[in-house]
Amino acid sequence: MTLCFGGSKLVVRGFVSSKFRGYLDKMRSIIGYVFILSGCTISWLSKLENVVALFTTKVKHMVITQGCKEAI
């Protein structure tokens, strides 16, 4: 199977999101990202982070890092 995308402009768009302390029982955050090409989702992730972050800034850095690794 293959994916075929048409059109003259193939633009990949990526979005990241996090919810600090989204899982209150374990004090962990929920992170996620999605990449869209020509209106179609080509990659996505939503998961409970493995580590406990003490600040919302650290959670944002963790989710941005995960998104950048996927983009590369």
C-alpha positions as CSV (number, residue, x, y, z in Angstrom):
1,M,0.0,0.0,0.0
2,T,1.1,3.5,-0.7
3,L,-0.2,7.0,0.1
4,C,-0.5,9.3,-2.9
5,F,-0.9,13.1,-2.5
6,G,-1.6,15.4,-5.3
7,G,-1.4,19.1,-5.8
8,S,1.3,21.6,-6.4
9,K,1.9,22.6,-2.8
10,L,2.8,19.8,-0.4
11,V,3.0,21.4,3.0
12,V,3.6,19.5,6.2
13,R,2.1,21.1,9.3
14,G,2.8,20.0,12.8
15,F,1.0,20.7,16.0
16,V,2.0,19.8,19.6
17,S,0.0,19.9,22.8
18,S,0.4,19.0,26.4
19,K,-1.7,18.9,29.5
20,F,0.3,19.5,32.7
21,R,-0.5,16.9,35.3
22,G,-3.2,15.5,33.1
23,Y,-3.2,12.2,35.0
24,L,-3.6,13.2,38.6
25,D,-3.2,9.7,40.1
26,K,0.4,9.5,38.9
27,M,1.2,13.3,38.6
28,R,2.3,12.8,35.0
29,S,1.5,14.9,31.9
30,I,-0.3,13.9,28.7
31,I,1.5,14.9,25.6
32,G,0.6,14.7,21.9
33,Y,1.4,15.8,18.4
34,V,0.0,15.5,14.9
35,F,1.5,16.0,11.5
36,I,-0.8,16.9,8.5
37,L,0.1,16.7,4.8
38,S,-2.3,18.0,2.3
39,G,-5.2,17.8,4.8
40,C,-4.5,14.2,5.8
41,T,-3.0,13.1,9.1
42,I,0.3,11.2,8.4
43,S,1.6,10.9,12.0
44,W,0.2,11.4,15.5
45,L,0.9,10.5,19.1
46,S,-1.0,10.9,22.4
47,K,0.6,9.4,25.5
48,L,1.2,9.6,29.2
49,E,4.7,10.9,29.7
50,N,7.2,8.6,31.4
51,V,8.6,11.2,33.7
52,V,7.1,13.6,36.2
53,A,7.6,17.3,35.3
54,L,7.6,19.9,38.1
55,F,6.7,22.9,35.9
56,T,4.5,23.5,32.8
57,T,7.5,24.9,31.0
58,K,9.3,21.6,31.2
59,V,6.3,19.7,29.9
60,K,6.2,22.1,26.9
61,H,9.9,21.5,26.2
62,M,9.4,17.7,26.4
63,V,6.4,17.7,23.9
64,I,8.2,20.1,21.5
65,T,11.3,17.8,21.6
66,Q,9.1,14.7,20.8
67,G,7.4,16.6,18.0
68,C,10.8,17.7,16.5
69,K,12.2,14.2,16.7
70,E,9.2,12.9,14.8
71,A,9.4,15.7,12.2
72,I,13.1,14.8,11.5
